[in-house]
Amino acid sequence: AHDAGLGVIVKEALANGRLAAPGRAPVLDRVASRLGAAPDAVALAAVLAQPFADIVLSGAATSGALRSNIPAAEVRLDGPALADLDALEEDGERYWAARSRMAWT
């Protein structure tokens, strides 16, 4: 869509909270620890680093979550961090199947 000149809004950048909490994604925790940042900020920074992402919504539902998300704009991901985070890629069908099983959907 971005290559076709359309704007892309990333709505679920933290996978509905699955990437926001420490301990949920060990790879993310390791990268966050190395960079001295919170896992949610690193996850959002990874999305912000994508050339197709025109707008990235954090999905923060509380002021505390928003305060934790804001540093994402300052996180600088290096090559090794981005390579490590590639392990978090999830097949779209698997993601939507997991999302549909969430109690709030």
Residue, then its C-alpha position, 0 to 999 in steps of 0.5 A: a500500500h505504501d509503495a502505491g502511494l497510500g498511507v499506512i497506519v499500523k494499528e496493533a503495533l504491540a500485538n494487543g499487549r503481547l509485546a508490551a509486558p516483560g517476559r512475554a517475548p524473551v528476544l524482545d526482553r534481551v534487546a530491550s535490556r541491551l538497549g536500556a529501554a522498556p520492551d514496549a518502547v523497543a517494539l514500537a521503535a521497531v515498527l517506527a523503523q519500518p519504511f512503510a509505516d506512516i503512522v504507528l498507533s501505540g494503543a496505550a489505554t492508560s497514562g502509564a502505558l503512554r508514558s512507557n511508550i513515548p521513549a520509543a521515538e528515541v530508541r535507536l535500533d542497530g543492525p543486531a537488534l533489528a536482526d534479533l527482533d525479526a524472530l518475533e515475526e508472526d504469520g498473519e493467519r496465526y496472529w489473527a487466530a490468536r487475536s480472535r481467541m482473546a476474551w475481549t473480542 
